[in-house]
Amino acid sequence: MKQILGLICSPRKLGNNEIAVKEISRRIHHPHQLKLIRLSDFNIKLCRGCYRCLIEGKCVLKDDLPLIIDAFAQADAFIVAAPTYCLGANAALKLLADRVLAFSGRSREIWNKPAVGLGIAGLEGKEGYTKLNIDSFMRLFLMKVKASRIIYGALPGEALLNKANDEAFSQMAEALFGEPEAACGPRCPVCGGDTFRFLGDDRVRCMLCSNPGTLQINGEGMRILVEKSAHELFLSEKDAANHGAWLARMKSKFAQNKTDLKAVTAAYKDIGEWIKPLR
């Protein structure tokens, strides 16, 4: 029996994120067990950027992250749901995404597992970059993105009362263990992303894989061309491993050049007055 991990980024119990994940699960025909993680239930500390997880094989921070890593490794598929806060996915999603390097030792247990992502916004069109946040999260964790959607619902339970969301739930349920969602609109030919930054003239940058490209408009419509760079992050398991190795080399390079780098930063040490929290 398949095990699906539902990742709930909203702190609301029985809110739209939780019930949407459960509704998608109810519509999946394959026999499965639904496991759930509400990120706000866990103590997840801020990444310190020390890279010791890459060198020592595990994160040195003492928190609940090992429980989440185990759950990711044991899952066969994922449903990721995040609410829109201030035109983007709420901070819980990014907090966990920033700790992705701590998962590197078990990346083979996560790589290419199917996933669908769901962003929920209270007002139509006011989701901002929530979908991009969710797409980025799934790709950084090396999941195989089968579908991602934005649905609308403000009050708890409203996402299910909105009939426009009904089709989305069914399509995501079908896509998780079936064929991926059909592309709608221009997509990045490298990563499948659908969010772009327009840089002027005909230049664009995919905001998911961060690769540059060009925009072509002719009688047949609009076409976006993007090429892989020499340094990718998540397009393959090898890319992720190479990026981890690069980060480890940067730490070694810092150690070798520590004296010179400290001489540069020392001139800035006493500029400004720090405001400190009360203890």
Phi, psi and omega in degrees: 000134180290148175245119179256131176259118175265118182260111184259114182268350178274139176283349182287127175279134184054034173274186185298324180296312182296312183289331177293317177298317181292326178291319176299317178301318181298333183266359178277123186282335181291137175302130183202163173246130180264119172255147185231140172233123170259113189301328181291346177282347188250148173274103180242112184278160177291136175298137180266355180066029182274342180064014180292337177298327180283330184269320184262351176091352177204156181288142181273349180288139180263100179205200185268007184302321180303327177296320180289320178300316178300317181296320177297316183292326183278341183286151174261342182198165186226144166238116183252125181229132180221141176276158176274122172239121174053050174069021175202168177297145184295164193296337182301322180296314181290325179301316178287322179300323180294344180261014187301329182296334179290346178272353191299328180293344181235024184299329180293338178277352181245331188308128172068015173285139185292147181211148169235147182237142185225122173251141182236128179236150181282329182239134181299130179085356182254027178279348179057234183257024181301314181298320178298319177302314183290317178301316180298317179302310183297321181288321179297329178270014171065026177278158175268107186284115181263333178190151171212139186217158166248131173236167187238138178175124184265302183283150179305123182095346184293333179299329179277334179281340179281106185297337179295338181275345187301315180295323180297318178300314181294318181293323179290322177298319180289324184287331188304312178249010180241212179287143179295157180301138179293142180294141177233112183086179181299138178231153174290125181290348180272310186241349182087005179296154181237020179237129186227150172256130181264120191261003183104154187055233180249018185271138177224165173225130175290127183276357176268303179266352177065024177267147180278160179196193180228154178253129178240129178235124178216193182297341180269356179118204184255138180223135179247126179251126180227142179241151177295150175263177179284344182229099177260161183253324191213011183289338177210165177298325178295320178302314181297318179294319179295322179293320177298320179294323178297317179298320178296321178295324179296324177294319177295321179296322178297318180298322181289329184249021186302317183297314180294320181292323178293328177295325179290315185281337185301326182295345183256358188301317189256017178273130177088166179240122183282137170264124185249150177289153176281135181248000000 
